[in-house]
Amino acid sequence: MNYVEEDPIDEVYRIRFALLEEYGGIKGYFKHLDEIRPKWEAMGFKCIEQEK
């Protein structure tokens, strides 16, 4: 990932807004994360879910 902003906080917001725009909002982004979860877990990462 290429960093373009001088201020790290501005960079975080820029990346977050780009992700939300790409996936159609927070619900779309969470759906994407659920779809790629098996790949990450197969690589050894552990995912946890909050209780609803």
Secondary structure, DSSP 8 states (H G I E B T S, - for coil): -----SSHHHHHHHHHHHHHHHHTSHHHHHHHHHHHHHHHHHTT--------
